Amino acid sequence: MGTSPPPATADWAVIGAGLTGLAAARRLAELHPDQTVLLLDARPVGWGSSGRNAGFVIDLPHKFDLDGGEPERMNRVVRLNTAAISDLDRLVAEHSIDCNWSKAGKLQAAIGETGMAAMKNFSRILDSINQPYKMLDRQAVADISGTRHYQGAIFTPGCILMNPARLVRGLAHSLPGNVVLLDGCPVLRHQRRGDGFELSIRRQGIPITIQVGGIIAGTSAYTPELGWMRRRIVPVATFASITRPLSDAHFRSFGGKLDWGLTPADIGGTTIRMTQDRRLFMRNQYDYVGTYAASDATLDRVRTSHRIALARRWPQLADIPFESTWGGVTALARNRVSYFGEMAPRVWSSNTDNGVGVARGTISGRLLAEMASGIESDLLDDMQAVSAMPVQNPPRPFVGIGVKARLRYEAWRSRKEI
Ligand SMILES: Cc1cc2nc3c(=O)[nH]c(=O)nc-3n(C[C@H](O)[C@H](O)[C@H](O)COP(=O)(O)OP(=O)(O)OC[C@H]3O[C@@H](n4cnc5c(N)ncnc54)[C@H](O)[C@@H]3O)c2cc1C
């Protein structure tokens, strides 16, 4: 991927080839078939959080959207997420993207009192916006998941499960012909030149400059490195582990079904999947990562936490090795809002998706391209109505100390849900 020679000029530059950048580049190219769209990523496509997440394309309000939201706001969130799902659904079918795309729905499950309270709150919200769901008791959850660890769950049918790395690579391979994708090319600097910008990038160690007309930044947590949204984004990593495929004997002793996904009703809990190829996937733990990287010690601690979570649910599988444990960086706002808009003249961006950006990033990318092209729509109104400016954070190291303390408190509060 990214073998084309870099052009000297381009009408548009999209920085970041995650789900936001991919959707933005595709839409710009569709809207301006005679123009060149340059899509740049510092790393190979699929290496960012978009390619290494848990693979839930979530339709319903999630995490911070659940706190004190009015039904009108929730309905806007549902419309945006549903539009993202239908865009991806169409692209997966049109380009035969082999990413285990599955209309499996999702369980939102609770273990203890904190989780049960969060689950009840979720059911009230679903009632208020007339979304269908089914309450499952302990046995019904066990019939699917093979564990009686959960008191209950809410099943909602609209969530998609997929393999994120394959989806992202498939989207990158099927971009329109007027998109020039250069991955492994960090953008180092940008300077205003006339009506546009001069971008300084590095390609195979060689510095290059490119003149571009407008910029869409799909750079998520890294945006402040380019001088935008300084001190407004909190980079937080979350972590996942995946087992090797279970053998026939292990799968029988597991006792559940294939191809389901479960998110914790309480956000501090553990996300779990059983994949189509019989792998168990676990995600939990958050850590402030001021330098966008987690230490080996953190990864060891996380692996242990995932092992404990697995053993609590399926003691008979406690020794199944994890094939991989990894982290990815997401962008949080202290006031829990997501940003969308023109953050500087001719620079558009969406940001701080608060760790649930598969649907949000996809629809944001498309709408940023439309906004930059002067196209108005009801969906754009929805997006603007549910977006806001993240508050400024204290300078380093104070922001790190504060966020780490908050994350530790949240982890303690949710300890029974892990
Ligand atoms: C373990 C894990 C599990 C998750 N599970 C889910 C889930 O199930 N569902 C869900 O909705 N969300 C989930 N998320 C969050 C989700 O992955 C992110 O919200 C989403 O991927 C954000 O997409 P994005 O395109 O905005 O940003 P990113 O995927 O972070 O992409 C930003 C890209 O910009 C590039 N970049 C940055 N700076 C530069 C530069 N200067 N020059 C060039 N390129 C640059 C980066 O290399 C990167 O590829 C999870 C995250 C993690 C880590």
The ligand as a Tripos MOL2 file, in Angstrom:
@<TRIPOS>MOLECULE
LIG
   53    58     1     0     0
SMALL
NO_CHARGES

@<TRIPOS>ATOM
      1 C1         -8.3010   -1.8280   22.2160 C.3       1 LIG1
      2 C2         -9.3330   -0.8770   21.6460 C.ar      1 LIG1
      3 C3        -10.6300   -1.2980   21.4960 C.ar      1 LIG1
      4 C4        -11.5950   -0.4330   20.9660 C.ar      1 LIG1
      5 N1        -12.8310   -0.9270   20.6600 N.ar      1 LIG1
      6 C5        -13.7410   -0.1530   20.0160 C.ar      1 LIG1
      7 C6        -14.9720   -0.6890   19.5630 C.ar      1 LIG1
      8 O1        -15.2240   -1.8860   19.6710 O.2       1 LIG1
      9 N2        -15.8580    0.1470   18.9710 N.ar      1 LIG1
     10 C7        -15.5940    1.4880   18.7880 C.ar      1 LIG1
     11 O2        -16.4490    2.2220   18.2750 O.2       1 LIG1
     12 N3        -14.3980    2.0090   19.1510 N.ar      1 LIG1
     13 C8        -13.4590    1.2230   19.7320 C.ar      1 LIG1
     14 N4        -12.2280    1.7360   20.0650 N.ar      1 LIG1
     15 C9        -11.9340    3.1310   19.7130 C.3       1 LIG1
     16 C10       -11.7080    3.2800   18.1990 C.3       1 LIG1
     17 O3        -10.7370    2.3620   17.7590 O.3       1 LIG1
     18 C11       -11.2910    4.6990   17.8850 C.3       1 LIG1
     19 O4        -12.2230    5.5880   18.4660 O.3       1 LIG1
     20 C12       -11.2440    4.9280   16.3660 C.3       1 LIG1
     21 O5        -10.4070    3.9890   15.7660 O.3       1 LIG1
     22 C13       -10.7950    6.3490   16.0460 C.3       1 LIG1
     23 O6        -10.6010    6.4130   14.6480 O.3       1 LIG1
     24 P1         -9.8300    7.6400   13.9910 P.3       1 LIG1
     25 O7         -9.7060    7.3680   12.5440 O.co2     1 LIG1
     26 O8        -10.5080    8.9060   14.3950 O.co2     1 LIG1
     27 O9         -8.4130    7.6710   14.7110 O.3       1 LIG1
     28 P2         -7.2030    6.6210   14.6450 P.3       1 LIG1
     29 O10        -7.6610    5.2590   14.3280 O.co2     1 LIG1
     30 O11        -6.4320    6.8360   15.9200 O.co2     1 LIG1
     31 O12        -6.3680    7.1430   13.4070 O.3       1 LIG1
     32 C14        -5.5500    8.2830   13.4750 C.3       1 LIG1
     33 C15        -4.4480    8.0650   12.4640 C.3       1 LIG1
     34 O13        -3.7300    9.2950   12.2930 O.3       1 LIG1
     35 C16        -2.3900    8.9720   12.0430 C.3       1 LIG1
     36 N5         -1.5760   10.1580   12.3330 N.ar      1 LIG1
     37 C17        -1.5330   10.8570   13.4900 C.ar      1 LIG1
     38 N6         -0.6840   11.8900   13.3940 N.ar      1 LIG1
     39 C18        -0.1800   11.8760   12.1150 C.ar      1 LIG1
     40 C19         0.7550   12.6750   11.3980 C.ar      1 LIG1
     41 N7          1.3580   13.7310   11.9510 N.pl3     1 LIG1
     42 N8          1.0280   12.3390   10.1120 N.ar      1 LIG1
     43 C20         0.4160   11.2800    9.5170 C.ar      1 LIG1
     44 N9         -0.4550   10.4730   10.1720 N.ar      1 LIG1
     45 C21        -0.7570   10.7630   11.4560 C.ar      1 LIG1
     46 C22        -2.1140    7.8060   12.9940 C.3       1 LIG1
     47 O14        -1.0010    7.0380   12.5900 O.3       1 LIG1
     48 C23        -3.4310    7.0320   12.9010 C.3       1 LIG1
     49 O15        -3.3900    5.9850   11.9460 O.3       1 LIG1
     50 C24       -11.2420    0.9020   20.6280 C.ar      1 LIG1
     51 C25        -9.9340    1.3470   20.8110 C.ar      1 LIG1
     52 C26        -8.9800    0.4620   21.3000 C.ar      1 LIG1
     53 C27        -7.5700    0.9410   21.4440 C.3       1 LIG1
@<TRIPOS>BOND
     1     1     2 1
     2     2     3 ar
     3     2    52 ar
     4     3     4 ar
     5     4     5 ar
     6     4    50 ar
     7     5     6 ar
     8     6     7 ar
     9     6    13 1
    10     7     8 2
    11     7     9 ar
    12     9    10 ar
    13    10    11 2
    14    10    12 ar
    15    12    13 ar
    16    13    14 ar
    17    14    15 1
    18    14    50 ar
    19    15    16 1
    20    16    17 1
    21    16    18 1
    22    18    19 1
    23    18    20 1
    24    20    21 1
    25    20    22 1
    26    22    23 1
    27    23    24 1
    28    24    25 2
    29    24    26 1
    30    24    27 1
    31    27    28 1
    32    28    29 2
    33    28    30 1
    34    28    31 1
    35    31    32 1
    36    32    33 1
    37    33    34 1
    38    33    48 1
    39    34    35 1
    40    35    36 1
    41    35    46 1
    42    36    37 ar
    43    36    45 ar
    44    37    38 ar
    45    38    39 ar
    46    39    40 ar
    47    39    45 ar
    48    40    41 1
    49    40    42 ar
    50    42    43 ar
    51    43    44 ar
    52    44    45 ar
    53    46    47 1
    54    46    48 1
    55    48    49 1
    56    50    51 ar
    57    51    52 ar
    58    52    53 1
@<TRIPOS>SUBSTRUCTURE
     1 LIG1         1 GROUP 0 **** ****
